[in-house]
């Protein structure tokens, strides 16, 4: 697509409320949102709830909440209204009925009275005969319009099918893949209106996209085979179809083997809000998902929303499958965490610390200041917010949980007792408790014992934190405070040789 894209651009996200929003839906939402914001157009949110049997209570609200959590604001939708309301398909049945009646009257659709049992028998017979497609045999298409109208008026159960041309081709332009042609003989007479009066997606999305003046349809590759059906419907109705964009499907990289296969739960195909519970930042998630199938040019990976909006174009969408790599998302999340201000880091980590029982539900000024100091020390090592409790719990608990391997390696050695004694004496005698004074105390203990500085630092770290690794020792001791550090050193002394 060139920079001469007509305005206003109008795009839409039209999910079915049949489950919790997953990564694929949100990736499409991001592309649509970026498209609208780049061209100063509108991003429309529409609920496609025509499959009434599969509706899941709470699914619609989960969609609203997830888009808001991610900051993907829409300009029109069921909960905010707009000039093309209603935005819920079950509230637009009269519009679909009008279109279906017109198609029937003009010979482009017909009522089908075949039972599901007969249709299944026909499909099985065609499958065994290797007849493609294995769909409907157009039995009711041969009935006269008068007979079909009479049977429908008498209340006989039926669906309405599209009368697909029996010969010729249907060609459409995909903005990512170029011209795509389907032979009409490979298309069956798909259902437009079900027996319960609700339209199928094949009809409803065409009618709604036309009436809502959608200019670009950006949806998953799985809808590519349905597009010729939609194009035929636009054509017989005399409507101009939107531009079609079908980003490639997502693949997944197995965390253990590294093999790439169809995207599934083991790769990260989960309810998007689960990433919030796992400590991923919205900035990182949106940045990561935007790059699954779109490239801004060059080697850029970390981008602000404003930069993504500025750089977005359909030319950057790749028709090849993209790989959802959880390790890369985690790396990117760590980059974003390290860029957080002190206040933001605390605000986002607090819920995780509170859930772990490390911080009170309403921390006062003193506790808040202590939490800030702790998190600043661990910010560089944190890859997800959910890691905060495990990384910092020794700062909050009266007694740290001891890493037995670290205790064996550092505290049960012959000189460990002498090291702890010397460090304890030096820290007790320290006139001030700051990073410089703490380092001087450790240096003095090292000189007194005639050992390397590292041989003092490692036992002191394990005694004070219970761990063999962590942030800078002197900064850690300073944040822990004199009373807590000395108490832990004295207690740890019992673990070392006499």
Phi, psi and omega in degrees: 000136183271174178287357179268025178303129181294148177246155001277142174284132176231118179238168183214152167246125186228070181280163173264133180281062184247013180171180180281143184297130182252180187300318182299316178298316183291324175301316178295322178299318181296316179299315180296317181297315179297320179299312181296315183289326180296319184261007180066032182260206182241141176250115185257136176249126184227139178262123179258088187252035183283340177271081188297332183289338185256005182295140180245121179304136179088350183294317180298315180297323178297324177295312178303310185297321182292316179297321179291319178302322181278353180076023179265077184288139178248155187268336177219147180178173184301324185267353179236351178079194181152173185289349182245025179298156000280158183252019175239124189298327180294347178263008184236023187299326181295326179294317180293322180297320178299316181293318180297316179300320179295316181297320178296313182298327182268002176083014180262359178207162181207155177282139179238125185254007183292140178284163177298326180297315180296319181297319179295321179296318180296315181299318181293319179295320179291324178297314182294330178275001180059039176265127181251135357278164181275042186257216185281146184267010177063031183303312185281349177294335181282346179290151179288155178301322181296315180295318180296317179294322180296313182295323178293319180294331178281359175090014179290132183300138181198163169245171175244128181248152176280136179272085182295135176307141186274349178217178180084183182235159172238121181243138174220161181259122172262131186293344179258322191254352182087200183288134180232131183239135174239137172285130183299332180294343179273355181257137178269177176275089186288157181282133175260318183230127181279170183293341178274004178090357179269142179284160169275170176302323185300330177266310189300320183292327178292312181297313183292317180297324177291309183292331179270005174059040178289130182264331182222128176255108178253109184214168188294157181302334182299339180271359181303314181295340179275343186299320177300327176296319180292319180298318178299320179295314176304317186296312183289337178274351180075025181257149176279121180287156174287174172280138184256138180224119182237090174300151182293156177294158179272145172245168181231148177256123180295126183300329182272306186272337184082357181289148181256131180208184180305134184300129181214183183299326182291344178267344184126009179280087184221173174305128188301325182292346175296333177292330175295315179296332181272002173090024177268141181277146179300322181300317181291318183295315180295315178301313182296312183293326179298330182274000176274084180109356176227139178231132182280355185101141183076201183253019184292136177232315180271117184220144172285166178298320180298321178292319178296318178299315182296322187270347189294138171204157179289335177298335181280352179280129185263131179285351179277149180302146177252151184254123174278109183249105183299326178298321180291320176301317180295319176300313181297322179297321178297322177299316180293321179298318181294340180269356182288145172290165179304312184297318181292320179301315180295314182301320185278331180277334185308313181304325180287320178292322180291319178298327179278358179076018182270334183229143181293159183295330179229077184296137177283185185297318182293313180297320179299319180295320179295316178301319179299315179298318181297310184293327176300322180293324186263356185304319183293334184264351187277127177257331173224155178296331181293344178282346186305312180300314182293326180286332191243359190301331181292342176286335189255334183275151179298318178233129181288151174285130186273132172278107187301324179295319179292322178298314180298317185287325188249330186255342182258024177265155186308320186267000185298320181298315179297321179297312181295321178299314183293317180295318180299315179300315182295320180289324177298326184274351183297129181283334177232159179240082176223172187302316181296316181294323180293320178294321178297321179297317179293319178299318180296320178296321179297316180293320181300319184271347181069036179238165178296153179300322180298328180288347174263320183298314187295311178296324180295318179299312181296319181294322185275330186242343184083003186232159179269345179227159180169187177292179181311133186299315187291322175294322179296313179297320179299315181291319180299324178095153185303308187298315183291318182296312182297320179298319181290321178297318180295321181290321181292336181302330181291342181275342183269159177302149182297000000 
